């Protein structure tokens, strides 16, 4: 299951995407935004998160990750600063 939400506060607008998968461990965070890190196929896998972060930073935004704990899914929060 994928849950998408959005909102706004005085500092930024945001979009969050949460999955209900097995989740991620915080030790995986360093590799999350590196191209082809932990990838088994160099023909297109492993560039999604680095590309998304690059695009958001180019627009003055950022991505936060809430790991939630193993077995609880992961939430990605795309922030668009005002």
N, C-alpha and C positions, 0 to 999 in steps of 0.2 A: 504494500500500500504506500502511496506517495501523497503527502499533504502539502499543499502550497498555501501560503498566507502572505499578506502584505500589510504595510502600515506606514505611519509617518510620525515623527516627533520633531521638536524644534531644530535638531541637528542634522537629521537625514531621513530619507525615505528608505524603506527596506522591502525586500522580498525574501521569504524563507521557504526552503524546500526541505522537507523531512521525510525520510524513508523509515520503514519498519523492519529493516534488515537486521543483521547480526551486530551492527555497529562497528566502531573502530576503536582501537586503543590509542591513547594520546601519544604513544611512542611513534606512531605512524605519521604524525602531523608533519614532521620535517620533510618526509618524502612526498607528501601529498601534492605539493606544488612544484615538484621537479619533473621535467619531461622524462618519460619512459622509466621512471623509477618503479621498481616492482612489476614491470611489464614483461610478459612472455612473448610479445609480438611487436617487433619494431616497425611494422607496416601500418601504423595508424592508431595504436592503443597507447595510452599514457600521456596524451597531450591535452585532454579536456580541461582539467582543473588549472594547469599552468596557463592555458589560453584564456580561460574565463577570468582569472586573476589579472592577467596582462591587460585585457580589454577594460575591466572595471577600473584598474589603477590609471589607465590612460584617460578615463573619463572622470577622474578624481574620486573614485569609489574604493571599496575594499570588500573582502570576503572574510567573515568569521565562521568558525566551525564549533558547534556544540556536540561533543562526542556522546553525551548522554549515558554512556556506560555500555559494556558489552551486553548484547541481547536487547538493547533498547533503541536501536537505530541511530542515525546521525542527522543533524540539522545543519544546513548550509545557509548562512544569512548574507545576502548580497546587499551592501549598503551603498546608497547614492547620496553623498554629502551635498548639503545646500550651499 
